């Protein structure tokens, strides 16, 4: 991958086996990864230095493997915390955020033959993932890239391992923070109705687009949120997420029979939640199946006063399709 000034970088996932070079260590392995969204915008920008010690576990067909750790050594103007946000969804984040997966591996095979792929052998870089965060050995192995691969290549010569990788990753792109709690609530059991509501249309997105509503609690009390279909012609299977101050509270689905039953089956959602006066809450409405390009629904809020229900965005993309380009190298030392 050629140099591109200003392009962001993150980490690449490692994984592996052990083998012919087990006595060596992995030293000075800079890994650069660019993340560019589908609109051409950069997500984050980091350079990560990997080091590793030989992995002594079983490793069929591999030349060498290392238990690796990573440290961010450079940031170039973009915020990559590796704790939350888009960068957390890159599996590479675990090399830096050890609370995700404390152990990772990096491995290489120079004469690997793919099952059912005929007699051809390849240079392959492997990714290994533990089944649990406390595991001390890889639970599964899968090739990341190999020579002649359309996604990149892997090569080893004279103690230098190099690789590139390119892929597209859907990263959740909505304002829901799952690392904090926005309050408490339970999925409803009926159509709660409410004096404050609105009827609107949204594009049929199959769960990849959503409408975002906000309301401000007029008092510290229970608030009841309901979404229902309004037409047989545009009926669909709705569900929604609820947040408080951006933090996840809960999900509502299949609470009561829709006024106009969805063609795909299912019921409509409602939610009972404890709210605090003056706090903003958001409702993210999605469809779990629809047959028309446009679908219609009614949202209702039952509170003691006007919650100022507002449509903040309609048919918004739930995922940010991100191009990830990897350029890595590692030196093997005695």
Secondary structure, 3 states (H helix, E strand, C coil): CCCCCCCCCCCCCCCCCCCCCCCCEEEEEEEEEEEEECCCCECCCEEEEEEEEECCCCCCCCCEEEEEEEEEEEECCCCCCCCCCHHHHCHHHHHCCCCCCCCEEEEEEEEECCCCCCCCCEEEEEEEECCCCCCCCCCEEEEEEECCCCCEEEEEECCEEEEEEEEEEEEECCCCEEEEECCCEEECCCCCCCCEEEEEEEECCCCCEEEEEEEECCCCEEEEEEEEECCCCCCEEEEEEEEECCEEEEEEECCECCCCCCCCCCCECEEEEEECCCCEEEEEEEEEEECCCEEEEEEEEECCCCCCCEEEEEEEECEEEEEEEEEEEEEEEC
